[in-house]
């Protein structure tokens, strides 16, 4: 081996050792809180509309308020909009998928199994949205397994006894309902595409069409856990804001911990949607002032899911969170109002 080859080998070895030495302390302190004396830093030059004033985060109804009504149903949206003083919702978060006949509907899980009577109706498990037409999906009771105070108030409803607001809903219809009942408030939306692969890209096309027709691109952040769908969204529709995908969020975390310049990455997302507390298995603390400060430095909003614990919500409000998604938005609203 030549001297140049030996030098290159040593250089690569040195860089590898250095990376490991630096990485180990980060991995061992992923759940740690801020260092004593860390303060919230306000970016006075922020232009991102999703970065909110300190102590005044957007209150987001996660899955449209899954703790107080069957998730992603018209009933849940009705409850939020008919009781605005109780829930204080600023942002509606929900999930969309394509049906077999190409309709964009609300559904969180890839299957209807957990939330409806689909297994009973079809005599098997794993009933995917992509396997049913819209009309077939409409026959299901989406309140079947909703539990409230130890009871299942909508269990057993079948056929004509299933109310309209517990049937599968189209994304366009839900948006139109919210906009028609907004009482002059311009609600924001976090819409996550759950469909994968080719269907995920087709769902992105459909969602972009729906949002564009209603001139709402400045009020909708779209998201996905699928990097290929996220890349498609970024390439095809750069004029609509999106959140970081999983790979980008991991990259952001390590850049923030290392103190590296995020401008080197040339990010195209406007928000991080990250878990905290139980949602992160309490293994990683993304709610620190340092993490949020770093995001705000680069004009990126930080939005947290799924915050159902009052202590966690208070911590995030104090540290400067921009949006808090909760199954119980009324709980977060009360805490934010008292802050």
TAHU-V883307 format. One record per residue. N is the residue number from 1. RES is the residue in one small letter. PHI is phi in degrees with one decimal (none if undefined). Layout:
# TAHU-V883307
((N;RES;PHI) (N;RES;PHI))
This chain:
# TAHU-V883307
((1;x;none) (2;x;-72.3) (3;x;-61.3) (4;x;-63.1) (5;x;-65.2) (6;x;-63.0) (7;x;-64.5) (8;x;-66.1) (9;x;-62.3) (10;x;-64.7) (11;x;-62.2) (12;x;-64.8) (13;x;-63.9) (14;x;-62.8) (15;x;-64.3) (16;x;-63.7) (17;x;-64.0) (18;x;-60.7) (19;x;-61.7) (20;x;-65.4) (21;x;-61.2) (22;x;-75.2) (23;x;-71.6) (24;x;-57.4) (25;x;-60.2) (26;x;-66.5) (27;x;-63.1) (28;x;-79.1) (29;x;-122.5) (30;x;-64.4) (31;x;-96.2) (32;x;-75.6) (33;x;-85.7) (34;x;-62.7) (35;x;-67.8) (36;x;-53.3) (37;x;90.0) (38;x;-66.4) (39;x;-113.0) (40;x;-71.0) (41;x;-110.4) (42;x;-90.5) (43;x;-86.0) (44;x;-67.3) (45;x;-100.3) (46;x;-62.0) (47;x;-115.0) (48;x;-71.5) (49;x;-65.0) (50;x;-91.2) (51;x;-88.1) (52;x;-94.3) (53;x;-62.6) (54;x;-56.1) (55;x;81.2) (56;x;-131.0) (57;x;-71.5) (58;x;-66.0) (59;x;-94.4) (60;x;-113.7) (61;x;-81.0) (62;x;-71.7) (63;x;52.4) (64;x;70.6) (65;x;99.9) (66;x;-65.6) (67;x;-84.9) (68;x;-117.2) (69;x;-160.3) (70;x;-54.0) (71;x;-60.8) (72;x;55.6) (73;x;-114.8) (74;x;-59.2) (75;x;-57.0) (76;x;-65.6) (77;x;-65.3) (78;x;-59.1) (79;x;-62.7) (80;x;-64.4) (81;x;-80.4) (82;x;-85.3) (83;x;-133.9) (84;x;-63.0) (85;x;-71.7) (86;x;-88.1) (87;x;-100.3) (88;x;59.7) (89;x;-70.1) (90;x;-106.7) (91;x;-133.5) (92;x;-98.8) (93;x;-109.7) (94;x;-152.5) (95;x;-120.8) (96;x;-130.8) (97;x;-146.1) (98;x;-93.9) (99;x;-83.4) (100;x;-58.6) (101;x;-98.6) (102;x;82.9) (103;x;-89.3) (104;x;-89.9) (105;x;-116.6) (106;x;-87.7) (107;x;-168.6) (108;x;-83.3) (109;x;-67.5) (110;x;-68.1) (111;x;-120.3) (112;x;-88.0) (113;x;-56.5) (114;x;-74.6) (115;x;-107.4) (116;x;-134.0) (117;x;-95.4) (118;x;-61.5) (119;x;-63.7) (120;x;-63.5) (121;x;-68.4) (122;x;-104.2) (123;x;69.3) (124;x;-158.3) (125;x;-93.1) (126;x;62.0) (127;x;-92.7) (128;x;-81.9) (129;x;-58.8) (130;x;-69.7) (131;x;-94.2) (132;x;-116.2) (133;x;-74.7) (134;x;-59.2) (135;x;-63.6) (136;x;-66.3) (137;x;-64.4) (138;x;-67.9) (139;x;-81.0) (140;x;-88.0) (141;x;-98.0) (142;x;-80.3) (143;x;-101.8) (144;x;-54.6) (145;x;-111.9) (146;x;-75.4) (147;x;-110.0) (148;x;-139.8) (149;x;54.3) (150;x;82.0) (151;x;-118.3) (152;x;-121.0) (153;x;-65.3) (154;x;-116.4) (155;x;-69.6) (156;x;92.8) (157;x;-71.1) (158;x;-139.4) (159;x;57.1) (160;x;-68.6) (161;x;-77.4) (162;x;-76.6) (163;x;-68.3) (164;x;-54.9) (165;x;-80.2) (166;x;-115.6) (167;x;-98.2) (168;x;-55.9) (169;x;-119.6) (170;x;-77.6) (171;x;-57.1) (172;x;-61.3) (173;x;-67.1) (174;x;-67.1) (175;x;-60.8) (176;x;-63.3) (177;x;-64.1) (178;x;-62.7) (179;x;-65.0) (180;x;-77.5) (181;x;-125.6) (182;x;-87.1) (183;x;50.6) (184;x;85.1) (185;x;-96.0) (186;x;-84.3) (187;x;-67.8) (188;x;-100.3) (189;x;-136.1) (190;x;-116.9) (191;x;-119.2) (192;x;-102.6) (193;x;-85.8) (194;x;-93.6) (195;x;-59.8) (196;x;-115.2) (197;x;57.1) (198;x;-59.4) (199;x;-65.3) (200;x;-63.0) (201;x;-69.8) (202;x;-66.3) (203;x;-64.9) (204;x;-62.9) (205;x;-58.5) (206;x;-65.5) (207;x;-65.6) (208;x;-61.1) (209;x;-62.0) (210;x;-61.8) (211;x;-69.0) (212;x;-64.6) (213;x;-59.9) (214;x;-101.5) (215;x;52.6) (216;x;-118.6) (217;x;-60.0) (218;x;-81.1) (219;x;-119.8) (220;x;-123.8) (221;x;-107.2) (222;x;-104.0) (223;x;-142.3) (224;x;-164.5) (225;x;-89.1) (226;x;-96.7) (227;x;-57.0) (228;x;-68.1) (229;x;-69.9) (230;x;-62.0) (231;x;-62.3) (232;x;-62.8) (233;x;-61.5) (234;x;-64.7) (235;x;-76.2) (236;x;-84.9) (237;x;-134.5) (238;x;-67.6) (239;x;-84.2) (240;x;-114.8) (241;x;-65.6) (242;x;-133.9) (243;x;-96.1) (244;x;-66.6) (245;x;-82.6) (246;x;-59.9) (247;x;-63.1) (248;x;-64.6) (249;x;-66.2) (250;x;-64.5) (251;x;-58.7) (252;x;-59.6) (253;x;-57.5) (254;x;-71.8) (255;x;-62.6) (256;x;-65.7) (257;x;-69.5) (258;x;-82.4) (259;x;74.9) (260;x;-76.4) (261;x;-81.5) (262;x;-68.3) (263;x;-61.9) (264;x;-66.3) (265;x;-88.6) (266;x;59.8) (267;x;-69.2) (268;x;-119.2) (269;x;-95.0) (270;x;-106.5) (271;x;-146.9) (272;x;-104.5) (273;x;-112.4) (274;x;-127.6) (275;x;-80.9) (276;x;-149.2) (277;x;67.2) (278;x;-57.5) (279;x;-66.1) (280;x;-104.6) (281;x;56.3) (282;x;55.4) (283;x;-95.3) (284;x;-136.1) (285;x;-103.7) (286;x;-94.2) (287;x;-100.7) (288;x;-71.7) (289;x;-60.4) (290;x;-61.2) (291;x;-64.3) (292;x;-68.0) (293;x;-58.0) (294;x;-63.6) (295;x;-62.6) (296;x;-64.8) (297;x;-56.3) (298;x;-101.2) (299;x;62.7) (300;x;-115.9) (301;x;-81.7) (302;x;-119.9) (303;x;-123.3) (304;x;-111.5) (305;x;-135.8) (306;x;-102.3) (307;x;-96.7) (308;x;-110.2) (309;x;-109.2) (310;x;-62.7) (311;x;-64.6) (312;x;-64.5) (313;x;-62.2) (314;x;-62.2) (315;x;-59.9) (316;x;-69.5) (317;x;-61.0) (318;x;-63.1) (319;x;-88.2) (320;x;102.2) (321;x;-58.5) (322;x;-91.8) (323;x;-143.8) (324;x;-122.3) (325;x;-92.6) (326;x;-145.1) (327;x;-69.3) (328;x;-125.1) (329;x;-60.8) (330;x;-63.5) (331;x;-63.7) (332;x;-67.2) (333;x;-61.4) (334;x;-61.9) (335;x;-68.4) (336;x;-65.9) (337;x;-66.0) (338;x;-87.9) (339;x;-68.3))
